[in-house]
Amino acid sequence: MVGEEAQLYTIEGFAAAILIVVTAYLILNSTFILTPGDTHINDLQLEQLGNDVLRMMDTKNSFDSTAPNRYLQTQSYLEQWLSSNDPKLGFDPFVTQFQGYAGDSRLKLDAFMYYWDHGANRMGSYSLSPTIHSTSHEHYVTITKYVYLDNPGWDDPLGVSRTVLLEVQLWRD
Amino acid sequence: MARLNDDGQWIIMMAVIICIVLILLALIVNESMLVGKTTSESVLEFSKSDILDVKDEVSRIREINVNPENVGVADSHLEDMEHLSLARKSTILEISECNPAQMSIHFNNGVTQYEETVWYL
């Protein structure tokens, strides 16, 4: 005959064990593990930050009443930069200003400018950032901004007024 | 039945209650994590910034070329936007020909469709 004196203690032990296991499971399950393909929350914040900064850079601080026409009176930083003869030279100041507006010096950028070639009826692109010879890349987000250019200096033939698409890849190092 | 010592009933009772409360709290934390993830996913999917950018640029093009003799220039800018949008962002963008009084925007990226007609006073 088996001793049956501690039946209730045994049942209580089982119940307590189940409670503890369930609680532990729920708590562990609540922790959030971010894998490279699953960084939506970070992406969202970075994308919003980048879009806000580009928007600020495409707005002029003050009205310049000495300029000859409406476009130059309200020309934004981005419009000025991308209209220059060689926008590549202005990339580093752009990065510095971007980091300043974002308040985060760990931000890294890569930028391209796309324009539509009406003659050949195809899209042309212009790489603005220096070539990086890297074998890997942090997870990045892409932000874009249309920029109005009146007679940009890099254009051939000159004297064309066009809208270009500035595309920036943004990541944190 | 075995005779049990039943001196600590209240202590055991409190232990059970605390355990249940802990489970409920863990459940709430668990749910909130899920909500944050799905919310940010759906916000990312909605192309708010793209639409804002298109609206910004259309109003900039109109502002600079508000003079009727510049309609050709403005239309060429709008055409640039339509081509670039399709080529780089897989988004169909159709903007009505430049009319300083009224412009309409059609935006469709396969997930979000947006229509707007702006009257300028």
Interface residues (C-beta under 8 A of the other chain):
Chain A: E4 E5 A6 Q7 L8 Y9 E12 A16 L19 I20 V22 T23 L26 I27 N29 S30 F32 H40 I41 D43 L44 E47 Q48 N51 R55 D58 R70 Y71 T74 Y114 Y115 W116 H118 M123 I143 T144 K145 Y146 V147 Y148 D150 S161 R162 T163 V164 L165 E167
Chain B: M1 A2 L4 I12 A15 V16 C19 I20 L22 I23 A26 L27 V29 N30 M33 G36 K37 S40 E41 V43 L44 S49 D50 L52 D53 V54 D56 E57 R60 I61 E63 I64 V73 S76 H77 L78 E79 D80 M81 H83 L84 S85 A87 R88 K89
